[in-house]
């Protein structure tokens, strides 16, 4: 299951493409063409069983046709034949990669369609697996745990309205009360501060082991000198804090909403990073969640690891498969992508979006020359200053700002549409 989930979230960046599978279907002349054409017509007519048979007959004759495998997977998905759907989406991806290597003109478009569909299949399969487990009356504690994991995994993928309704129904059938929330609403009877805090504290965190790493670079004056820094072990949030998580925090604390909150707090934005938050807003959220802001040194180690790499993914120049960056203008929160969308851009510790999407507040005051005098063990920055450090670049800025060692001086009271955060925790 976990392998499928990882694959399902690889290219969420493309989920908003809105391109239909059928609109890209191009079949090369040759064996299987008549079957493929028949399968496409039947699929459009929602004759899914007949379409499946036609696609399968054509693939027997021409097993390397990418669009035929996509069509078969679509037919199987609509028949809720999950194993078949997953198999042929995966085959399409494999064939598509080979086509891209030989100069295909539309490999990325096809890949976007396939990944979007594979995500939907995975969510539906998980939900239906859970449905089967809880429909048999009494179940063992182990099966209950499996059901809960399936529900949580499906929810993390992002559910459409139909899937969301099924998710909520299944939660109600579980043998014991759950504390998982959907969007910014908690299950009935679960709106206490303690319940929401417990849920927030349970958000995925990654342990960064104690030890030295290379901090700084020779590419920026305020990043010199390059030095070895020792840090104790710490936990770092796997994802940036999202709109949905911040909404639950505001719901139970009555803290001030950030600017443009009504625009931000929409169903389609719940898994995008919260922005427009000040340094103090970020500190207060992390404290409420039983966590804290990471130090600048912790952030950099979590982003680049211990091998001195330039970016979280390595030394390769950024591409749109690594990070969300380089957009020209703000677009009502659509400029941001859902957290965890860039599988190829994650850090050595498996942490997402440490380059691009939203600038991230860290604990330290900014000092241009701090590296020349700062501690080499667990540094926490200067005792005072005028600005705080933000890290990681954002959706707007140039690739230079995506370097893991890049530092930026920001006024702590700024509540801008590029400023977000994630939390850390001491073990």
N, C-alpha and C positions, 0 to 999 in steps of 0.2 A: 504493500500500500504506500509506503513512504516514498519509494522510487517514483511511483506514478504522481504523487503529490508534488515532488520536486519538479518533475517534468511539466506538470500542469501549470506551474507558476512561472516557468522560465521566461515567457515573453508576454506578460500581462500588459507591457507597454503597447502592444498592438491591439488590445481588446476593443478599443474604440474605433477601429477601422471601418466597421459597418459594411464590409463587403460581403456579398453573398457567395456561397460556394459555387452555385450554379453559374454566376455571372462570369466566372473565370475559366469555365470548362472549355478546353480546346483538345480535340482528339486527333492524333495523327492517323492518317489513312493506313489501313492495314488490318490484320486479323483482330477481331473483337470489336471493330468500330460499330457495327450494327447493334451489338449487345449494349455497348456503352450509350449509344443514342437512345435506345429503348429504355435503358435504366434511368437516364436523365429525365425523360418524359414522364416515366412512372413516378419518379421521386417528386417532381414538380406537382404531380396529380395526387400526391400523398398515398400512392399505392406501394407502401413500403416493403411488404413481403415480396411482391412481384419485382420491385426494383432491386431488391437484394439478390434475387435469383438471376436477374439479367446482368448485374454487375459481376457476380461470381462467375457466370458463364463467360463473360468477356475477359475477365482476368485470367481464366484458365488458358486463354489464347494469347493474351498479351499481359504478362504479369508485371511489366515495368512501367505501366501507365499510371502516373501520379494521380491524375484527376479521377481515374477509375477507382483507386483505393479510397480517395476522399469521398466519392459518391457512395461506395459500399459502406464506409464508416457512417455516413449520414443516414443511410437506410437502417443500419443496425442500431444507431442511436435512437431513432424514432420508434423502433421495435423494442427498445430497452434491452437489446442484446449487447450488454456492456463489454463482454470479453471481445466480441467481434469488432465493436466500434473502436476499442482501444488498440487492438491489433492492427487494424488497417489505417488508423490515424498515424500510428507509429511507423508503419511501412511507408506511408506517404512522406513522412518527414525524412526517413532514410533515403528514399529515392530522390526527394527534393534536394537534399544536401549534395548528392552526386551530380544532379543536374546543374546546381549552382557552380560546382567545381569545373563544369565543362562549358560554362558560359550561358546558361539559361537566362532569359530576359526577365522572368518574373519569379525567381525563387523566393524572395523575401515576402512578396505578397501572398503566395501560396502558403508559406510557412506561417504567416500571421493567421490565416484562416484556419489552418489545421490546429494551431495551438489554442485558439479561441474555442474551437469545437471540443478539443480534448479536455479543456478545463471544465466545460459544461458536462461532458460525459462523466468526468471524475466526481463532480459534485453530486450528480444524480445517482451515480452508482453507490456512493457512500450513504446518501440519504435512504436509498432503497434497501441497502444492506441493513441499515439501522432499523428500518421499518419491519423487516422480516424478523429481526432479533427480538423486538419488543412486542410482537403480535402473538407470541406463544404462551401468554400467561406468565407463570413464574419463570424467572431466568436466574442464572447463577451470577454471583458478584463479578466473575471474570467477564461474562457476557455483557453485563451492565457497563463495565469499564470499556469494553470494545465499542458499545453503542455510543457512549459519551465521546470517545476519541473520534469516531466516525462523524458525529454531529459537529464537533469542534473543528475538525479538518475541513468539512464541507463549508462551514461558516467562514473560515479563514480564506477560502477561495473567493468569496464574494458571490452571493446568491441573487438570482433574479426573483421576481415577485412570486412566481409559482413555487420555486424552490424554497423561498423564505416561508411561505405558508406551510409547506410540508415540514420544514425545520421546526417551526413553532408547535405544530401538532405533535411531532415526535417527542419534543421536550416534555410536553404535558403527560405523555404516556410513561415516562421513565419512573421506575419504582421509588425514587427518592428525589427530593427537591434539588434542582440544579441552580447554579449561580451565573451561568453563562448568559450574556446579554446579546440582543440582536439590535444592530444600529445603535440608537441612543435610548432604547427602552428596555427596562428590565422585566423579567417574568413577574407575574402577579405575586405580591408579597415579598419581593426581593429588592426593594428600593432603599434599604437602609444604608447608611454610610459604611458600615462594616462590610456589607456584602459587596458593594462597589469597590471598596479598597481591596478586598480579597481578590476580586476578579482582576483588578489592575495590577496587583502585585504578581499575579500568575502569568502576566504577559511574558512571552519568550525572552529570556536573557541568555547570554553566552558567557561562559567563564573564560577569562583571559589569564593565563597562568603567570605566576610570579617570574621575574627574570629581567634581563637587560634587553634593550632594543636600541636601534639607531634612530636618534631624534634630530630633526633639522635637515637642512640641505644647503648647498652652495648656490642655489638658484634665486634666493631672496635675501636681501641684506638683514632682515630681521629674523632669518632662519639660521644664521650663523652664530657660533661655529657648530658644525656637525659634531655630535657627542653621543656617547653611550650613557643611557639613563636606566636605572633600575627601578622597577615598580613592583609593589606587592600585588598579589592576585586581586582581581576585581571582576565583577559582573557588568556587562554592558547590554542594554536593550538591543535585541536583534533588529528591530525596526524603529524608525522615527515615530514619535507619538502622533497618533492619528486624530482626525477630527472627531471620530466616534468616541475614542477614549477621552478626549478633552470634554466632549459633550456630557459624558457621564460624571466627570469631575465637577463641571459647572452645575449640574443638576442637583448635586447633594451638598455643595459648598456655598452656593450663592456668591461666588467670586465674580468679579467684573468680566463681562464678555469681551473678547478682543474685537477690534474694529472689523466691520463687515461680517460679523458672526452669522447673521441670517443668510447671507449669501454662501458662506462656507458650510454651514450646518445643514446641508441638503443630502438626501439619500444617496445620490451618486458620488458624493465626496467623502463618505464616512471612512474609507480606507486610505484616503490621501492624507499627507502630513498636515497637521495644524500649523498655521503660520499667523502672522500679525501678533505674536506674543513677545513681550519684553523679557529681559533677563530675569527680572523678579517673578514674572508669571511662570517662567520655566522652573525656577527654584521652588516656588510654592507648590506646583504640581508634583514635582519629584518628591518633595518632603511629604506631601499628603499621601503619595503612593508608597511610602516607606523606603524611598530611594533618595538619590541626590544627583546633582549635575556631575558629569565626569570632569576631571581636571584636563587641562590641555594635553598633558603628557599621556594620560589614559586614552584620550580620544585618538591621539596620533598612533599609539601602539595598536589599538583596536582596529584602526583603519589600514595600517600598512604592515603589521606583523613585525618580525624580528630580522628580516633579510634586507632591509633598506630599500625596498621597492618604492617606486615613484607614486603609483596609484594603488588603490585597494586591490585591483586585479593583477598588478604587475607593472611592467615598464612599457607596455604597449600603449600607444597614443589613444586617447578616448574615442569611442565611436558611439553611435546611438544605441548600440546593444549593451553598452557598459553603464550608461547613466543618462538621466534626464537633464539636459543642459542646452544652452545656446538658443533658447526661444526668444523671439523678438519682443513680445509684449505679454502682459498679464491678461488672462482670459477667464475671469470669474472662477478661479480655482482649477479650471481645466488645464492650466499650464503645468500643474503638478500631476505626477502619476501615482497610482496606488503603491503603497509601500511594498517592498519585496518584488518589484516587477522585473528587476534586472539581475537574472541569475549569473550572467557573465561578469557582472560588476561587483560581486560581493567580495568582502575582505578575506584574508587567510583564515579568519575565525568563523566565517560564514555569516558575517554581519552585512546587512543590505543598506544601500543608499548612503554610503559614507562619502560619496562624490555626487554632487548634483542634487536635484529635487529641492531641498531646503537647506539654507545655512543652518548650522546647529550651534546654539549657545553652549559654552563650557564655563567652568567655574572661575577661571583665572582672570585677573585684571591684565590688560595688555601693557607690555613694556617693550619697546623696539629692541632694546639691548639686553633683555632678560637672560637670553641664552648664554651670554658672556659671564654671568655671575650667578645664575640659578643653581639650585641644588641638583646633584646628580643621582639622588635617591628620593623617590616620591615627591617631586617638586609640585608645589601648589600655586606658583605664580607670585607676583609681588604682593606686598601687604596692602597697597592702595594704588589707585590710578584714575584716569579719566574715562577710559573705555574698557569694555570687556571683549574677550576673544570670541569670534565665531569661526567655525571651521567647515570645510567641505564644499564650498561653492553652492550654487543653486541652479534652478531651472533657467535663469536668465543669463548667467555670466559665461565668460569665455573659458576654454579648456584649461588655461593656465591656473585658474582658481580651483580646479579639481584635484590638484596635487595634494597628497596627504600631508605634506609638510607646510602647505600654504597657510599663512595666518592673516586674519583680517581684524582690524580695530573697529568696534561698533559701540555706539552709545547705548548703555544698558537700558535706557528708557524707550528706545526705538521699538515700535510695534509695526514692522513692515511686512509686506507680503512675501518677503524672501526668508524671514527668520522663523525657524522652528527649533526643535530640540529632541534629544533622547536622554534617558536617564541611566545612571550607573548605580552600583551598590557594592558595599564592602562585604565580603563573605562573613 
